[in-house]
Amino acid sequence: MQQWLVIGANSALAQAVLSRVKAAGHDYRGLSRNPPDDPKLARWQADETSLQAACAQWQAEGYQLTHVLICLGQLHNAELQPEKRLEDLHASALESLLYSNAALPALCLKHLLPLLKRSAAQVAICSARVGSIGDNRLGGWYAYRASKAALNMLVQTAAVEYARRAPDVRLMLFHPGTMDSPLSKPFQANVPAGKLFSAEFVADCLAQRYNELAQHEAGQAWFVDWQGQTVPW
C-alpha cells in the first residue's frame, strides 16, 4: 500500500490526486488551509509552526511515506496581479509570492526530512515553466517568475543534501501546464485551444512522472512538465 502526504490538499490538482489515491485504496494524510470534511486532512495556517507540529505528529505515529505532493502556490489575489511592466513591480508582491511559492515549499522539505530519512519516497513540488530562466522569452510576471525560480533553486539545493541524508528519496519539480483552476481562471481566455487541461488529466500525467522519477539519480532534482519533457533551468 502506498502512503501519501499532500500539502496544499484543497488545490484542484491535489484533490484530483487524492481522488486517485482513495480509489486505489492507498493511505494518505494532508494539510490544507481550507480542508474538506475529511479527518485525514488537517487544517494549517500556512506557517512553519503548524507545519512542524504536523510533521512531528506523523513521525511519532511512524507514518512511512512513499509519495509526497507539495502543491502550494499563489499567482494573484484581490490586491495582486501579474506585472506587465517594471512600473507594476512592488516589494509587497515579491515578498508575498516568495513566501507562498518558495519559502513554504522549502520549509516543507526541511520538516519532512526526519520522516523521509527512513523512506524510499518520491516527492513532487509544483513549479512552473515561467520560473525557468533559460525559457524566459516573453518577460513580465516578475514576482511570480522570481518566486518559482527561487523555488527551483531551493529544491535543487535540498536535493543535494537529501542525497546524503535521505539517499532513497527523489525530488521532482513538476510543471502542470495550464490547468483549469482558480489560479489560471483570469488568464484562460488567452490559452490556445487544447492547452487548458483538467485537473484529472494533469493528475494522470503526474502519476506517470512519479513512476519515472524513481529512475532518476539522487542529488539532482528533475524539472519536468506534464508530458515528461525536461524543462531548462
N, C-alpha and C positions, 0 to 999 in steps of 0.2 A: 504494500500500500504506500502510495506517495503521501508525503506530509508537506503541505503548502503553507506559506505565510504570504499574505497580500497586504501591503501597506499602501493606503490610499484606496481602500476597498469599495468606496462609493463611486469611483470613477466608472465611466462607461466600459472601458477595456477591462478593468478589474472585475466588474460584475459579470461580463461575458466569460472571463477566465474562470471565475468561481462557479458559474453555471456548468461549465465543462467538468470541473473538479468534482462537484457534487454528483453529477450524472454518472461519473466513473466510480463513485463510492470512495474517493480518497478523503483523507482527513485534511483539515485546514484550520487556520487561525487568521485573524486580520485586525487591522487598525483602520479607523475611519473617523473623520470629523463629524459626519452625519450618518452613522451606521444604520442599515435597515434592521428590522426586527429579527436579529439572529444572535443567539448567545455566544457564538464563536467569533463575532466581530465586535471588538471593543471600541469605545469612544476614546479619542485622544484630542489634545488641544494643539496639535502640530508644534509641539515644543520638545526639547530634549529631555526634560524631567519625566514626562509621561511615557516617552519612548523608552527611556532607561528602565523605568519601573515595569513596563510590559515585557521587555526582553529578559529582565531578571526573573519574572514570574515564569516565563516559558522555560528558562534554563532550570529553575527549581523543579518544574514538572517533568524534566527530562525529555522535552519535546525534540524529536530528531527531524531536522529539516532536510527535505530533498529538493524543494523548489521554493524560490523566493521571487516575488514580483514587487518592485518598488515603483509605484505608479503615482508619483507626485509631480505637480506642475501647475503653473499659472501663466496665462498669457495676457489676460485683460480682466478688468472689473469696472465698476461704475466710475472710478477715478483714474483708470489707467488703460491706455490703448497703445498698440504698437506704433513706434515712431516712424514717420515717413521721411523726416529730415533731421539734421543735427539740432535745429532750433527746438524740436519737440522733446529733446532728451532732458530728463530731470534726475537728480540724485535719488529722489524718493522712489522712482520706478526701478532704478538699478538696485537699490537696497532691498526693495520688496521682492523682486524676481530672483535676485541672487540668493536670498534666504529660502524662498519656496522651491526653486528649481535646482539649486546647487547645494546649499548648506544642509537642508533637511535630508536629502538622499545620502549625502556623505555621512551624516550623523547616524543614519540607519546602519550603514556598513560598520561604523565604529561600535555600536552597541550590539550588533548581531554577531560580531566576531567570536565572543565566548561560546555561542551556540554552534556556530559554523565550524569551529575548530575540530569538532568530533563528527563532522558530516562530510559526505560527498555530495554537495549541493550545487545546483545551478541557479545563479542569481541574475535576474534581468532587471535593469533600471531603464525606465522610459526616458529616452533622449529625443533629439530631433535633428533632422538634416540641416536645419538652419544654424545649428551650433557647429557645423563644420567650417573651419577657416578655409580649407582648400576648395570648398564647393561654393563659397560666397561670391556670387557674381551680380547679385541684384541690390545689395545694400539694404538699408532700412532695418527696422525692428531691432534697434541697438541693444536694448536691455535684455530682450528675450534671447537674441543670438549670444550675447555675452554670458548670460546665465547658463545656457546649455553648453557653451564651450568650456566654462568653468566646471560644470558637472563632468564633462568628458575627461578633463584633466584630473579631477579628484578621483574618479573611478579608476582610471588607468594607474594612478599613483597607489591607490588601495590595492589594485591587482598585484602590483609588485610586492607589497608587504604580505598580502594574503598568500602568495606563492611560498613564502617562508613559514607563515604561522598557521595557515589552513590550506595545505597544498592540494587537497582534493576538491576545492571549491573553484568554480569557473564563473567569471563575471562577463556580462553582456550589456552593452548599451543598445537599446532597441528603438529604431525609428519606425513608428507605425504607419507612416503615410498620413494623408488627411482623412481622419475618421469622423463619422457623423457623431458629434458630441457637443456639449455646451462650449468647450474650448474653441472649436472651429466654427461654431454657428454663425458668428457675424461675418465670416470670410468665405462662406461656402458658395456664394454667387460667382466667385472667380475661379472655382475649381473646375478643371477640364472634365468633360464627360467621361465617366468611367473611373475617375480618380478619387471619388468620395466613397470611402469604404464603411461598411457596417462594423460595429464592434465585434460581432460574431465572426465575421470574415478575418479581422485582424487577430482575434484570439486563436483561430485555426492556424494562421501564419506563425504566430508566436510559439505555438506548440511545436511546430516543425523546427523553429530556430532553437528551442530548448533541446531537442533531440540532437541537433548538430553541434550545440555548444560543448557537449561532453567530449568531443573530439579535439577541441582547441587546447592549446598549451596553457599551463599556469603562468601567471605573471604578465599576461597580455590580454587586456580587455578587448572584446570583439565588438566593434561598432558596426552594426548591421541594420539593413532596412527590412521591411515586412517580407520582401520577396527573396531574402537571403543574400543580397548583394552587399559587400563591404562598403561602408561609407568612408571617404577620406577624412582624416583628422582636420 
